[in-house]
Structures are given as C-alpha cells and as structure tokens.
Amino acid sequence: MSVLVANESYDFNSLKDLLEVTDGNLASHLKALEKDEYITVNKSFLGRKPNTRYQASAKGIAAFKKHLEALENLIKQQKL
C-alpha cells in the first residue's frame, strides 16, 4: 500500500520488481486489497501486451493512514 499511496499508480511488473516477490505472492496480496476496495485495478494493453495498473482508492488511503497512526501510537507507548 505504501507504494500505491506514494505514487499515482503502479503496474504489476514494476511492483513485483520493486518488492522482489513472486507473481503468485503479489497477485494474492493485490487480490485481497482489491476485495477490501483498498485499490482499484485498470487492465489495458500496451501495444499487444496486457498491462494491469493498480491505484490506491480513497478508502485504501484512509485505511493506510489509520494504520500508520496506530503504528505511531504503538511506538510512542514503547518510549514511555
């Protein structure tokens, strides 16, 4: 999610290369994010090659920010 929140969109192969994961691993994570409506999927063709791009939805961005806040609070509690 951090990649998609920080960028307008990302395609499957670029995400796979950046995250250094297998096709199956990435696909299963993206499917879960899509199911929860945290990302949107845009399938198209570049020439004759299929291209799937992913973008963080408003719901996904809000959930990601909430997650970061929870992590920050956890860290703050550990400092006390």
Distance bins in CASP14 RR format, pairs under 12 A and 6 or more apart:
PFRMAT RR
TARGET T0000
AUTHOR 0000-0000-0000
RMODE 2
METHOD distances of the structure
MODEL  1
1 7 0 0 0 0 0 1 0 0 0 0 0
1 10 0 0 0 0 0 1 0 0 0 0 0
1 15 0 0 0 0 0 1 0 0 0 0 0
1 19 0 0 0 0 0 1 0 0 0 0 0
1 29 0 0 0 0 1 0 0 0 0 0 0
1 30 0 0 0 0 0 1 0 0 0 0 0
1 32 0 0 0 0 0 1 0 0 0 0 0
1 33 1 0 0 1 0 0 0 0 0 0 0
1 34 0 0 0 0 0 1 0 0 0 0 0
1 36 0 0 0 0 0 1 0 0 0 0 0
1 38 1 0 0 1 0 0 0 0 0 0 0
1 39 1 0 0 1 0 0 0 0 0 0 0
1 54 0 0 0 0 0 1 0 0 0 0 0
1 55 0 0 0 0 0 1 0 0 0 0 0
1 56 1 0 0 1 0 0 0 0 0 0 0
1 57 0 0 0 0 0 1 0 0 0 0 0
1 59 0 0 0 0 0 1 0 0 0 0 0
1 60 1 0 0 1 0 0 0 0 0 0 0
1 61 0 0 0 0 1 0 0 0 0 0 0
1 62 0 0 0 0 0 1 0 0 0 0 0
1 63 1 0 0 1 0 0 0 0 0 0 0
1 64 1 0 1 0 0 0 0 0 0 0 0
1 65 0 0 0 0 0 1 0 0 0 0 0
1 66 0 0 0 0 0 1 0 0 0 0 0
1 67 1 0 0 1 0 0 0 0 0 0 0
1 68 0 0 0 0 1 0 0 0 0 0 0
2 10 0 0 0 0 0 1 0 0 0 0 0
2 15 0 0 0 0 0 1 0 0 0 0 0
2 18 0 0 0 0 0 1 0 0 0 0 0
2 19 0 0 0 0 0 1 0 0 0 0 0
2 56 0 0 0 0 1 0 0 0 0 0 0
2 60 0 0 0 0 0 1 0 0 0 0 0
2 61 0 0 0 0 0 1 0 0 0 0 0
2 64 1 0 0 1 0 0 0 0 0 0 0
2 65 0 0 0 0 0 1 0 0 0 0 0
2 67 0 0 0 0 1 0 0 0 0 0 0
2 68 0 0 0 0 1 0 0 0 0 0 0
2 71 0 0 0 0 0 1 0 0 0 0 0
3 9 0 0 0 0 1 0 0 0 0 0 0
3 10 1 0 1 0 0 0 0 0 0 0 0
3 11 0 0 0 0 0 1 0 0 0 0 0
3 12 0 0 0 0 0 1 0 0 0 0 0
3 14 0 0 0 0 1 0 0 0 0 0 0
3 15 1 0 0 1 0 0 0 0 0 0 0
3 16 0 0 0 0 0 1 0 0 0 0 0
3 17 0 0 0 0 0 1 0 0 0 0 0
3 18 1 0 0 1 0 0 0 0 0 0 0
3 19 1 0 0 1 0 0 0 0 0 0 0
3 21 0 0 0 0 0 1 0 0 0 0 0
3 26 0 0 0 0 0 1 0 0 0 0 0
3 29 0 0 0 0 0 1 0 0 0 0 0
3 30 0 0 0 0 0 1 0 0 0 0 0
3 33 0 0 0 0 0 1 0 0 0 0 0
3 39 0 0 0 0 0 1 0 0 0 0 0
3 54 0 0 0 0 1 0 0 0 0 0 0
3 55 0 0 0 0 0 1 0 0 0 0 0
3 56 0 0 0 0 1 0 0 0 0 0 0
3 64 0 0 0 0 0 1 0 0 0 0 0
4 10 1 0 0 1 0 0 0 0 0 0 0
4 11 0 0 0 0 0 1 0 0 0 0 0
4 12 0 0 0 0 0 1 0 0 0 0 0
4 14 0 0 0 0 0 1 0 0 0 0 0
4 15 0 0 0 0 1 0 0 0 0 0 0
4 18 0 0 0 0 0 1 0 0 0 0 0
4 19 0 0 0 0 0 1 0 0 0 0 0
4 29 0 0 0 0 0 1 0 0 0 0 0
4 30 0 0 0 0 1 0 0 0 0 0 0
4 33 0 0 0 0 1 0 0 0 0 0 0
4 34 0 0 0 0 0 1 0 0 0 0 0
4 38 0 0 0 0 1 0 0 0 0 0 0
4 39 1 0 0 1 0 0 0 0 0 0 0
4 40 0 0 0 0 1 0 0 0 0 0 0
4 41 0 0 0 0 0 1 0 0 0 0 0
4 53 0 0 0 0 0 1 0 0 0 0 0
4 54 1 0 1 0 0 0 0 0 0 0 0
4 55 1 0 0 1 0 0 0 0 0 0 0
4 56 1 0 1 0 0 0 0 0 0 0 0
4 57 0 0 0 0 1 0 0 0 0 0 0
4 60 0 0 0 0 1 0 0 0 0 0 0
4 61 0 0 0 0 1 0 0 0 0 0 0
4 63 0 0 0 0 0 1 0 0 0 0 0
4 64 0 0 0 0 1 0 0 0 0 0 0
5 33 0 0 0 0 0 1 0 0 0 0 0
5 38 0 0 0 0 1 0 0 0 0 0 0
5 39 0 0 0 0 0 1 0 0 0 0 0
5 54 0 0 0 0 0 1 0 0 0 0 0
5 55 0 0 0 0 1 0 0 0 0 0 0
5 56 1 0 1 0 0 0 0 0 0 0 0
5 57 0 0 0 0 0 1 0 0 0 0 0
5 58 0 0 0 0 0 1 0 0 0 0 0
5 60 1 0 0 1 0 0 0 0 0 0 0
5 61 1 0 1 0 0 0 0 0 0 0 0
5 62 0 0 0 0 0 1 0 0 0 0 0
5 63 0 0 0 0 0 1 0 0 0 0 0
5 64 1 0 1 0 0 0 0 0 0 0 0
5 65 0 0 0 0 1 0 0 0 0 0 0
5 67 0 0 0 0 0 1 0 0 0 0 0
5 68 0 0 0 0 1 0 0 0 0 0 0
6 18 0 0 0 0 0 1 0 0 0 0 0
6 55 0 0 0 0 0 1 0 0 0 0 0
6 56 0 0 0 0 1 0 0 0 0 0 0
6 61 0 0 0 0 0 1 0 0 0 0 0
6 64 0 0 0 0 0 1 0 0 0 0 0
7 14 0 0 0 0 1 0 0 0 0 0 0
7 15 0 0 0 0 1 0 0 0 0 0 0
7 18 0 0 0 0 0 1 0 0 0 0 0
7 53 0 0 0 0 0 1 0 0 0 0 0
7 54 0 0 0 0 1 0 0 0 0 0 0
7 55 0 0 0 0 1 0 0 0 0 0 0
7 56 0 0 0 0 1 0 0 0 0 0 0
7 61 0 0 0 0 0 1 0 0 0 0 0
8 40 0 0 0 0 0 1 0 0 0 0 0
8 42 0 0 0 0 0 1 0 0 0 0 0
8 53 0 0 0 0 1 0 0 0 0 0 0
8 54 0 0 0 0 0 1 0 0 0 0 0
8 55 1 0 0 1 0 0 0 0 0 0 0
8 56 0 0 0 0 1 0 0 0 0 0 0
8 61 0 0 0 0 0 1 0 0 0 0 0
9 15 0 0 0 0 0 1 0 0 0 0 0
9 39 0 0 0 0 1 0 0 0 0 0 0
9 40 0 0 0 0 1 0 0 0 0 0 0
9 41 0 0 0 0 1 0 0 0 0 0 0
9 42 1 0 0 1 0 0 0 0 0 0 0
9 44 0 0 0 0 0 1 0 0 0 0 0
9 51 0 0 0 0 0 1 0 0 0 0 0
9 52 0 0 0 0 0 1 0 0 0 0 0
9 53 1 0 1 0 0 0 0 0 0 0 0
9 54 1 0 0 1 0 0 0 0 0 0 0
9 55 1 0 1 0 0 0 0 0 0 0 0
9 56 0 0 0 0 1 0 0 0 0 0 0
9 57 0 0 0 0 0 1 0 0 0 0 0
10 16 0 0 0 0 1 0 0 0 0 0 0
10 17 0 0 0 0 0 1 0 0 0 0 0
10 18 1 0 0 1 0 0 0 0 0 0 0
10 19 0 0 0 0 1 0 0 0 0 0 0
10 26 0 0 0 0 0 1 0 0 0 0 0
10 30 0 0 0 0 0 1 0 0 0 0 0
10 39 0 0 0 0 1 0 0 0 0 0 0
10 40 0 0 0 0 0 1 0 0 0 0 0
10 41 0 0 0 0 0 1 0 0 0 0 0
10 42 0 0 0 0 0 1 0 0 0 0 0
10 51 0 0 0 0 0 1 0 0 0 0 0
10 52 0 0 0 0 1 0 0 0 0 0 0
10 53 1 0 0 1 0 0 0 0 0 0 0
10 54 1 0 1 0 0 0 0 0 0 0 0
10 55 0 0 0 0 1 0 0 0 0 0 0
10 56 0 0 0 0 1 0 0 0 0 0 0
11 17 0 0 0 0 1 0 0 0 0 0 0
11 18 0 0 0 0 0 1 0 0 0 0 0
11 26 0 0 0 0 0 1 0 0 0 0 0
11 30 0 0 0 0 0 1 0 0 0 0 0
11 41 0 0 0 0 0 1 0 0 0 0 0
11 42 0 0 0 0 1 0 0 0 0 0 0
11 43 0 0 0 0 0 1 0 0 0 0 0
11 44 0 0 0 0 1 0 0 0 0 0 0
11 46 0 0 0 0 1 0 0 0 0 0 0
11 49 0 0 0 0 0 1 0 0 0 0 0
11 50 0 0 0 0 0 1 0 0 0 0 0
11 51 1 0 1 0 0 0 0 0 0 0 0
11 52 1 0 0 1 0 0 0 0 0 0 0
11 53 1 0 1 0 0 0 0 0 0 0 0
11 54 1 0 0 1 0 0 0 0 0 0 0
11 55 0 0 0 0 0 1 0 0 0 0 0
12 18 0 0 0 0 0 1 0 0 0 0 0
12 19 0 0 0 0 0 1 0 0 0 0 0
12 21 0 0 0 0 0 1 0 0 0 0 0
12 22 0 0 0 0 0 1 0 0 0 0 0
12 23 0 0 0 0 1 0 0 0 0 0 0
12 24 0 0 0 0 0 1 0 0 0 0 0
12 26 1 0 0 1 0 0 0 0 0 0 0
12 27 0 0 0 0 1 0 0 0 0 0 0
12 29 0 0 0 0 0 1 0 0 0 0 0
12 30 1 0 0 1 0 0 0 0 0 0 0
12 31 0 0 0 0 0 1 0 0 0 0 0
12 39 0 0 0 0 0 1 0 0 0 0 0
12 41 0 0 0 0 1 0 0 0 0 0 0
12 42 0 0 0 0 0 1 0 0 0 0 0
12 43 0 0 0 0 1 0 0 0 0 0 0
12 44 0 0 0 0 0 1 0 0 0 0 0
12 49 0 0 0 0 0 1 0 0 0 0 0
12 50 0 0 0 0 1 0 0 0 0 0 0
12 51 1 0 0 1 0 0 0 0 0 0 0
12 52 1 0 1 0 0 0 0 0 0 0 0
12 53 1 0 0 1 0 0 0 0 0 0 0
12 54 1 0 0 1 0 0 0 0 0 0 0
13 19 0 0 0 0 0 1 0 0 0 0 0
13 21 0 0 0 0 0 1 0 0 0 0 0
13 23 0 0 0 0 1 0 0 0 0 0 0
13 26 0 0 0 0 1 0 0 0 0 0 0
13 27 0 0 0 0 0 1 0 0 0 0 0
13 46 0 0 0 0 0 1 0 0 0 0 0
13 49 0 0 0 0 1 0 0 0 0 0 0
13 50 0 0 0 0 0 1 0 0 0 0 0
13 51 0 0 0 0 1 0 0 0 0 0 0
13 52 0 0 0 0 1 0 0 0 0 0 0
13 53 0 0 0 0 0 1 0 0 0 0 0
13 54 0 0 0 0 0 1 0 0 0 0 0
14 20 0 0 0 0 0 1 0 0 0 0 0
14 26 0 0 0 0 0 1 0 0 0 0 0
14 51 0 0 0 0 0 1 0 0 0 0 0
14 52 0 0 0 0 0 1 0 0 0 0 0
14 53 0 0 0 0 1 0 0 0 0 0 0
14 54 0 0 0 0 1 0 0 0 0 0 0
15 21 0 0 0 0 1 0 0 0 0 0 0
15 22 0 0 0 0 0 1 0 0 0 0 0
15 23 0 0 0 0 0 1 0 0 0 0 0
15 24 0 0 0 0 0 1 0 0 0 0 0
15 25 0 0 0 0 0 1 0 0 0 0 0
15 26 1 0 0 1 0 0 0 0 0 0 0
15 27 0 0 0 0 0 1 0 0 0 0 0
15 29 0 0 0 0 1 0 0 0 0 0 0
15 30 1 0 0 1 0 0 0 0 0 0 0
15 33 0 0 0 0 0 1 0 0 0 0 0
15 39 0 0 0 0 0 1 0 0 0 0 0
15 41 0 0 0 0 0 1 0 0 0 0 0
15 52 0 0 0 0 1 0 0 0 0 0 0
15 53 0 0 0 0 1 0 0 0 0 0 0
15 54 1 0 0 1 0 0 0 0 0 0 0
15 55 0 0 0 0 0 1 0 0 0 0 0
16 22 1 0 0 1 0 0 0 0 0 0 0
16 23 1 0 0 1 0 0 0 0 0 0 0
16 24 0 0 0 0 1 0 0 0 0 0 0
16 25 0 0 0 0 1 0 0 0 0 0 0
16 26 1 0 1 0 0 0 0 0 0 0 0
16 27 0 0 0 0 1 0 0 0 0 0 0
16 29 0 0 0 0 0 1 0 0 0 0 0
16 30 0 0 0 0 0 1 0 0 0 0 0
16 52 0 0 0 0 0 1 0 0 0 0 0
16 54 0 0 0 0 0 1 0 0 0 0 0
17 23 0 0 0 0 0 1 0 0 0 0 0
17 26 0 0 0 0 0 1 0 0 0 0 0
18 26 0 0 0 0 0 1 0 0 0 0 0
19 25 0 0 0 0 1 0 0 0 0 0 0
19 26 1 0 0 1 0 0 0 0 0 0 0
19 29 0 0 0 0 1 0 0 0 0 0 0
19 30 0 0 0 0 0 1 0 0 0 0 0
20 26 0 0 0 0 1 0 0 0 0 0 0
21 27 0 0 0 0 1 0 0 0 0 0 0
21 28 0 0 0 0 1 0 0 0 0 0 0
21 29 0 0 0 0 1 0 0 0 0 0 0
21 30 0 0 0 0 0 1 0 0 0 0 0
22 28 0 0 0 0 1 0 0 0 0 0 0
22 29 0 0 0 0 0 1 0 0 0 0 0
23 29 0 0 0 0 0 1 0 0 0 0 0
23 30 0 0 0 0 0 1 0 0 0 0 0
23 52 0 0 0 0 0 1 0 0 0 0 0
24 30 0 0 0 0 1 0 0 0 0 0 0
24 31 0 0 0 0 1 0 0 0 0 0 0
25 31 0 0 0 0 0 1 0 0 0 0 0
25 32 0 0 0 0 0 1 0 0 0 0 0
26 32 0 0 0 0 0 1 0 0 0 0 0
26 33 0 0 0 0 0 1 0 0 0 0 0
26 52 0 0 0 0 0 1 0 0 0 0 0
26 54 0 0 0 0 1 0 0 0 0 0 0
27 33 0 0 0 0 0 1 0 0 0 0 0
27 34 0 0 0 0 0 1 0 0 0 0 0
27 41 0 0 0 0 0 1 0 0 0 0 0
27 52 0 0 0 0 1 0 0 0 0 0 0
27 54 0 0 0 0 0 1 0 0 0 0 0
28 34 0 0 0 0 0 1 0 0 0 0 0
28 35 0 0 0 0 0 1 0 0 0 0 0
29 35 0 0 0 0 0 1 0 0 0 0 0
29 36 0 0 0 0 0 1 0 0 0 0 0
29 38 0 0 0 0 0 1 0 0 0 0 0
29 39 0 0 0 0 1 0 0 0 0 0 0
29 54 0 0 0 0 0 1 0 0 0 0 0
30 36 0 0 0 0 0 1 0 0 0 0 0
30 38 0 0 0 0 1 0 0 0 0 0 0
30 39 1 0 0 1 0 0 0 0 0 0 0
30 40 0 0 0 0 0 1 0 0 0 0 0
30 41 1 0 0 1 0 0 0 0 0 0 0
30 52 0 0 0 0 1 0 0 0 0 0 0
30 53 0 0 0 0 0 1 0 0 0 0 0
30 54 1 0 0 1 0 0 0 0 0 0 0
30 55 0 0 0 0 0 1 0 0 0 0 0
30 56 0 0 0 0 0 1 0 0 0 0 0
31 38 0 0 0 0 0 1 0 0 0 0 0
31 39 0 0 0 0 1 0 0 0 0 0 0
31 41 0 0 0 0 1 0 0 0 0 0 0
31 52 0 0 0 0 0 1 0 0 0 0 0
31 54 0 0 0 0 0 1 0 0 0 0 0
32 38 0 0 0 0 1 0 0 0 0 0 0
32 39 0 0 0 0 1 0 0 0 0 0 0
33 39 1 0 1 0 0 0 0 0 0 0 0
33 40 0 0 0 0 1 0 0 0 0 0 0
33 41 0 0 0 0 1 0 0 0 0 0 0
33 54 1 0 0 1 0 0 0 0 0 0 0
33 55 0 0 0 0 0 1 0 0 0 0 0
33 56 0 0 0 0 1 0 0 0 0 0 0
33 57 0 0 0 0 1 0 0 0 0 0 0
33 59 0 0 0 0 0 1 0 0 0 0 0
33 60 1 0 0 1 0 0 0 0 0 0 0
33 61 0 0 0 0 0 1 0 0 0 0 0
33 63 0 0 0 0 1 0 0 0 0 0 0
33 64 0 0 0 0 0 1 0 0 0 0 0
34 40 1 0 0 1 0 0 0 0 0 0 0
34 41 1 0 1 0 0 0 0 0 0 0 0
34 42 0 0 0 0 0 1 0 0 0 0 0
34 43 0 0 0 0 0 1 0 0 0 0 0
34 52 0 0 0 0 0 1 0 0 0 0 0
34 54 0 0 0 0 1 0 0 0 0 0 0
34 55 0 0 0 0 0 1 0 0 0 0 0
34 56 0 0 0 0 0 1 0 0 0 0 0
34 57 0 0 0 0 1 0 0 0 0 0 0
34 59 0 0 0 0 0 1 0 0 0 0 0
34 60 0 0 0 0 0 1 0 0 0 0 0
35 41 0 0 0 0 0 1 0 0 0 0 0
35 59 0 0 0 0 0 1 0 0 0 0 0
36 56 0 0 0 0 0 1 0 0 0 0 0
36 57 0 0 0 0 1 0 0 0 0 0 0
36 59 1 0 0 1 0 0 0 0 0 0 0
36 60 1 0 0 1 0 0 0 0 0 0 0
36 62 0 0 0 0 0 1 0 0 0 0 0
36 63 1 0 0 1 0 0 0 0 0 0 0
36 64 0 0 0 0 0 1 0 0 0 0 0
37 55 0 0 0 0 0 1 0 0 0 0 0
37 56 0 0 0 0 0 1 0 0 0 0 0
37 57 1 0 1 0 0 0 0 0 0 0 0
37 58 0 0 0 0 1 0 0 0 0 0 0
37 59 1 0 1 0 0 0 0 0 0 0 0
37 60 1 0 0 1 0 0 0 0 0 0 0
37 61 0 0 0 0 0 1 0 0 0 0 0
37 62 0 0 0 0 0 1 0 0 0 0 0
37 63 0 0 0 0 1 0 0 0 0 0 0
38 54 0 0 0 0 1 0 0 0 0 0 0
38 55 0 0 0 0 0 1 0 0 0 0 0
38 56 1 0 0 1 0 0 0 0 0 0 0
38 57 1 0 0 1 0 0 0 0 0 0 0
38 58 0 0 0 0 1 0 0 0 0 0 0
38 59 1 0 0 1 0 0 0 0 0 0 0
38 60 1 1 0 0 0 0 0 0 0 0 0
38 61 0 0 0 0 1 0 0 0 0 0 0
38 62 0 0 0 0 1 0 0 0 0 0 0
38 63 1 0 1 0 0 0 0 0 0 0 0
38 64 1 0 0 1 0 0 0 0 0 0 0
38 65 0 0 0 0 0 1 0 0 0 0 0
38 66 0 0 0 0 0 1 0 0 0 0 0
38 67 0 0 0 0 0 1 0 0 0 0 0
39 52 0 0 0 0 0 1 0 0 0 0 0
39 53 0 0 0 0 0 1 0 0 0 0 0
39 54 1 0 1 0 0 0 0 0 0 0 0
39 55 1 0 0 1 0 0 0 0 0 0 0
39 56 1 0 1 0 0 0 0 0 0 0 0
39 57 1 0 0 1 0 0 0 0 0 0 0
39 58 0 0 0 0 0 1 0 0 0 0 0
39 59 0 0 0 0 1 0 0 0 0 0 0
39 60 1 0 0 1 0 0 0 0 0 0 0
39 61 0 0 0 0 1 0 0 0 0 0 0
39 63 0 0 0 0 0 1 0 0 0 0 0
39 64 0 0 0 0 0 1 0 0 0 0 0
40 52 0 0 0 0 0 1 0 0 0 0 0
40 53 0 0 0 0 1 0 0 0 0 0 0
40 54 1 0 0 1 0 0 0 0 0 0 0
40 55 1 0 1 0 0 0 0 0 0 0 0
40 56 0 0 0 0 1 0 0 0 0 0 0
40 57 1 0 1 0 0 0 0 0 0 0 0
40 58 0 0 0 0 1 0 0 0 0 0 0
40 59 0 0 0 0 1 0 0 0 0 0 0
40 60 0 0 0 0 1 0 0 0 0 0 0
40 61 0 0 0 0 0 1 0 0 0 0 0
41 51 0 0 0 0 0 1 0 0 0 0 0
41 52 1 0 0 1 0 0 0 0 0 0 0
41 53 1 0 0 1 0 0 0 0 0 0 0
41 54 1 0 1 0 0 0 0 0 0 0 0
41 55 0 0 0 0 1 0 0 0 0 0 0
41 56 0 0 0 0 0 1 0 0 0 0 0
41 57 0 0 0 0 0 1 0 0 0 0 0
42 50 0 0 0 0 0 1 0 0 0 0 0
42 51 0 0 0 0 1 0 0 0 0 0 0
42 52 1 0 0 1 0 0 0 0 0 0 0
42 53 1 0 1 0 0 0 0 0 0 0 0
42 54 1 0 0 1 0 0 0 0 0 0 0
42 55 1 0 0 1 0 0 0 0 0 0 0
42 57 0 0 0 0 0 1 0 0 0 0 0
43 49 0 0 0 0 0 1 0 0 0 0 0
43 50 1 0 0 1 0 0 0 0 0 0 0
43 51 1 0 0 1 0 0 0 0 0 0 0
43 52 1 0 1 0 0 0 0 0 0 0 0
43 53 1 0 0 1 0 0 0 0 0 0 0
43 54 0 0 0 0 0 1 0 0 0 0 0
44 50 1 0 0 1 0 0 0 0 0 0 0
44 51 1 0 1 0 0 0 0 0 0 0 0
44 52 0 0 0 0 1 0 0 0 0 0 0
44 53 1 0 0 1 0 0 0 0 0 0 0
45 51 1 0 0 1 0 0 0 0 0 0 0
45 52 0 0 0 0 0 1 0 0 0 0 0
45 53 0 0 0 0 0 1 0 0 0 0 0
46 52 0 0 0 0 0 1 0 0 0 0 0
46 53 0 0 0 0 0 1 0 0 0 0 0
54 60 0 0 0 0 0 1 0 0 0 0 0
55 61 0 0 0 0 1 0 0 0 0 0 0
56 62 0 0 0 0 1 0 0 0 0 0 0
56 63 0 0 0 0 1 0 0 0 0 0 0
56 64 1 0 0 1 0 0 0 0 0 0 0
56 65 0 0 0 0 0 1 0 0 0 0 0
57 63 0 0 0 0 1 0 0 0 0 0 0
57 64 0 0 0 0 0 1 0 0 0 0 0
58 64 0 0 0 0 0 1 0 0 0 0 0
58 65 0 0 0 0 0 1 0 0 0 0 0
59 65 0 0 0 0 0 1 0 0 0 0 0
59 66 0 0 0 0 0 1 0 0 0 0 0
60 66 0 0 0 0 1 0 0 0 0 0 0
60 67 0 0 0 0 1 0 0 0 0 0 0
60 68 0 0 0 0 0 1 0 0 0 0 0
61 67 0 0 0 0 0 1 0 0 0 0 0
61 68 0 0 0 0 0 1 0 0 0 0 0
62 68 0 0 0 0 0 1 0 0 0 0 0
62 69 0 0 0 0 0 1 0 0 0 0 0
63 69 0 0 0 0 0 1 0 0 0 0 0
63 70 0 0 0 0 0 1 0 0 0 0 0
64 70 0 0 0 0 0 1 0 0 0 0 0
64 71 0 0 0 0 0 1 0 0 0 0 0
65 71 0 0 0 0 0 1 0 0 0 0 0
65 72 0 0 0 0 0 1 0 0 0 0 0
66 72 0 0 0 0 0 1 0 0 0 0 0
66 73 0 0 0 0 0 1 0 0 0 0 0
67 73 0 0 0 0 0 1 0 0 0 0 0
67 74 0 0 0 0 0 1 0 0 0 0 0
68 74 0 0 0 0 0 1 0 0 0 0 0
68 75 0 0 0 0 0 1 0 0 0 0 0
69 75 0 0 0 0 0 1 0 0 0 0 0
69 76 0 0 0 0 0 1 0 0 0 0 0
70 76 0 0 0 0 0 1 0 0 0 0 0
70 77 0 0 0 0 0 1 0 0 0 0 0
71 77 0 0 0 0 0 1 0 0 0 0 0
71 78 0 0 0 0 0 1 0 0 0 0 0
72 78 0 0 0 0 0 1 0 0 0 0 0
72 79 0 0 0 0 0 1 0 0 0 0 0
73 79 0 0 0 0 0 1 0 0 0 0 0
73 80 0 0 0 0 0 1 0 0 0 0 0
74 80 0 0 0 0 0 1 0 0 0 0 0
END
